[in-house]
Amino acid sequence: MHRLRTGVVYRALNCDNPAAAPAGFRFASLNPLITTTTETDQLQRHLFVAAFTPIILSAIVLCGLVLFGSDRQTLTAITNHRRGWLVSVAKSVTMVAAPELLIPLAVVAGVVLWWLRVPIVVAIAPFVSLGAAAVATLITKQLIGRDRPPLALRLATENEPSMPSGHTTDGTAFYVTLALVVATALLTSRTARYILVWLAAFGSIAIGLSRLELGVHWPTDLVVSWMLALVITAVVLMAVSFVGRSARFAKISNRGREPAR
């Protein structure tokens, strides 16, 4: 907590020189006005790979299962081994990615990050990721137009096309982006950063698997959803870095034009 408070105070000072930070404090942020571009890019890449890896491994496992049978056989095998407690868990997990929860949560997250003096372009990144994921999901569903699994397998009412999963795409894009923003803009502990990012990644996997347990999506729907969400997350973070660099360049240029006193 002390390190977190120190980080917030340091940001409030808007110090451009990382060497001027308090003794023992190393601040790393997506905000190029505070940290060097090299440090920002390296940290962002490392944390994104940390979130990317378990999701990709899960996608590979699902693809492997489908290759040994088919989407229908894999989903049928899952639904044939349902347990009451597992269905209850799946229903709870899938609600974590429901639009009625994600939208207000994205707004609150942006406000809290801004209140903690995270630059506005960084603070709104999770909200932007969520919006981009929702739009991309809607367009992709209409383009592919894939039918849902049979009604006999479903434990939830869904009327939209099946691929990709809106819950999985939206949840992954939002939670992974939020975790990356918090990890890079507020946390200074390397361990805490990776734990937070991994929690977001495994939470995204759980959201996808909950949709299988409820029988409302095919396994390959999740693979497309995770890939789409990770692409959106990467693009949003690159845009944030680009805007931050532009702001840093403009700030330095303006200082260079200030008249000598």
C-alpha positions, 0 to 999 in steps of 0.5 A: 500500500505504501508503494502504491501511495508513493506511485500516486504521489509521484504521478501527481508531481508529473515528474518527467525524470524517472531518476528523480523518483523517491529512493527505492521507487521504480515507476513504470507506466503506460504513460510516456510522460513519466517513464521512458518509451523503452521501459513502457514498451518492454513492460507492456510486451512482457505483461501482454505475453503473460496474459496471451500465453494461457489463453492461447494454450487453452485455444490450442487444447480446444482445437485439439479436442475438435480435431479428434472429433468435431465441435458437436462431439466435443460439446456433447461430451462436455454437456453429458458430464454436467454436474449441478454445482458446475452448472451453478458455477458456470452461471455465476462466471458467465454473469461476470461478462454480461453487458449489464455488468461490464458497461457500468464496471468499465465506466467506474474503472475509468473514473477511478483510474482518472481519480488516481491520476492515471492519464485520461487516454490510459484510463479509458483504455478498458472502456474503449476495448469493451466498446471495440469488442462489442462492435467487432462481435456484432459485425462478425456474428452477422458476417458468419451467421453460425447457428447455435448448438441444439436447444436440447443442449442449452441451459440459457436463452440466446437468439443471436448467431453463435460465432463469436461468443459475445460474453467471451470476447467482451470479457476478455478484451475488458478484463485483460486491458484493465489488468494491463493498465492497472499493472503498468500504471499503478503497481510497482511490484513485479509479482503483483503485476503478473498475478493480476494479469494472470488472474485476468487471463484465467478469468477470461478462460473461465468465462469461455468455458462457462459458455460451453458448460451452458451449451450456448456456444461451440468450442471453436466459437471460443477460439475465435472469441479469444483471438479477436479479443487479444487483437483488440487489446493489442491494438488499443494498447498500441494506440494508447502508446502512440497517443502518449508518445505524441503527447510527450513529443508535443510537451517537449517541443513546447518546452523548447519554444518557451522564451528564456527568462 
